[in-house]
Amino acid sequence: MTRSETLYQEAVTKIPGGVNSPVRAFGSVGMTPRFIASAQGAYLTDVDGIRYLDYIGSWGPMILGHAVPFVLEKVQEACQKGLSFGAATEAEVEMAQLICEMVPSVEMVRMVNSGTEAVMSAVRVARGYTGRNKIIKFEGCYHGHSDAMLVKAGSGVMTAGVPDSAGVPKGCTQDTLLCAYNDIKGVEALFDACGDEIAAVIVEPVGANMGVVEPADGFLERLRSLCTENGSVLVFDEVITGFRLAKAGAQEYYGVEADLTTYGKIIGGGMPVGAYGGKKEIMEVVAPVGSVYQAGTLSGNPVAMAAGLAQLTYLNEHPEIYQKLTKLGEMLYGGLRTLCKEHHLPCQVNAVGSLGCLFFTSEPVTDYTSAKRSNTKAFTKYFRYMLEHGIYLAPSQFEAMFLSAAHTKENVQKTLDLIQGYFA
Ligand SMILES: *Cc1c(COP(=O)(O)O)cnc(C)c1O
């Protein structure tokens, strides 16, 4: 038995499913997880000493690659000064200033500890600000695991959302209205029916938790105008797209500004950090200025701020990173598309910048329903082959591939060659 298999056997006796977050269990590909011992640049090394070219990048945070020396240095410096004070620090001010500088629509920002917390707080702020309860979310968009966001599809628009998880009372999702991604008619119908009750529309400006799904032409723009016309708050969940598609994330990439934006993943440089921010007028409803309560003992933690600041500062000062990521993305995802054509594969390649996804379906993927048509058995076979050949992909058809600045053209070419070999 490998060390990973041994650890997994021990893990399942003490941790539910042996993991601290479900997708890590490799359940959807019918395997057991590799336990990772260390990472460097674009590579992971597991506890058996096997090295993998990593296309997850901790689900996004490692946009500069793993164990970047100048980030580690800043973290070590911060550690020497104490791990937490539970009091205001200079790094928090720097962090807030930097985020506001990088993202024009963000005038004020609050640090939290995860993307889940950021979204949960932003929704509360939108409700507090508007005095309304209903929110619109999109099927297949993931916004963390707070109660109101765990809504099941299929209940039809116009009806109250049904919980998608045991343990979520119906009351928690009754004000969450669900629409298909890219279904602007559905959103318009909801606004027609109850526009003056809608506190917020929350959306992943690029769907990156159902594989990768691009916003259709005009989709984000129409969400923007509907929210403006109805006095609703437009929330972009940029936990994945933020600081990745561009400095100011998807809002810069697509030229549509949100009222509130949520962040996580990249913003912490690998440490547990999240944030939400936006227009001053809205953010000033947050305690202790306003009446919306939101707090966090470890929020703005000095070590986490050191990591996040180091990475964001680098991104801010090196905009050429985004050109590099885009070029790598074009090479990888464009290459995949060519492969699919040449081999007449019933596959789709969806990609935006450094994010991409190979769907095993012959139909275009534009929303959750079309993503779900993918042949997950074919994905599983492909995933296993890639893992066995040293390529670490997300262990699910419905996750993105993440490129980092540590990836090289040679890495990408090797990956394409391998995939070509697989399909040949
Ligand atoms: C990962 C993710 C979240 C949740 O962030 P956590 O840090 O895992 O709580 C929220 N929104 C999006 C778009 C995400 O990808």
The ligand as an SDF file (V2000), in Angstrom:
LIG
                    3D

 15 15  0  0  0  0  0  0  0  0999 V2000
  -14.3350   28.7300   -3.3240 C   0  0  0  0  0  0  0  0  0  0  0  0
  -15.4350   29.6760   -3.5740 C   0  0  0  0  0  0  0  0  0  0  0  0
  -16.1850   30.2290   -2.5190 C   0  0  0  0  0  0  0  0  0  0  0  0
  -15.9960   29.7990   -1.0970 C   0  0  0  0  0  0  0  0  0  0  0  0
  -14.7420   30.1280   -0.6130 O   0  0  0  0  0  0  0  0  0  0  0  0
  -14.1570   29.2950    0.6450 P   0  0  0  0  0  0  0  0  0  0  0  0
  -12.9000   30.0370    0.9680 O   0  0  0  0  0  0  0  0  0  0  0  0
  -13.9540   27.9060    0.1670 O   0  0  0  0  0  0  0  0  0  0  0  0
  -15.1660   29.3990    1.7250 O   0  0  0  0  0  0  0  0  0  0  0  0
  -17.1270   31.1880   -2.8180 C   0  0  0  0  0  0  0  0  0  0  0  0
  -17.3280   31.5880   -4.0830 N   0  0  0  0  0  0  0  0  0  0  0  0
  -16.6470   31.0800   -5.1170 C   0  0  0  0  0  0  0  0  0  0  0  0
  -16.9020   31.6030   -6.5000 C   0  0  0  0  0  0  0  0  0  0  0  0
  -15.6880   30.0880   -4.8970 C   0  0  0  0  0  0  0  0  0  0  0  0
  -15.0450   29.5590   -5.9380 O   0  0  0  0  0  0  0  0  0  0  0  0
  1  2  1  0
  2  3  1  0
  2 14  2  0
  3  4  1  0
  3 10  2  0
  4  5  1  0
  5  6  1  0
  6  7  2  0
  6  8  1  0
  6  9  1  0
 10 11  1  0
 11 12  2  0
 12 13  1  0
 12 14  1  0
 14 15  1  0
M  END
$$$$
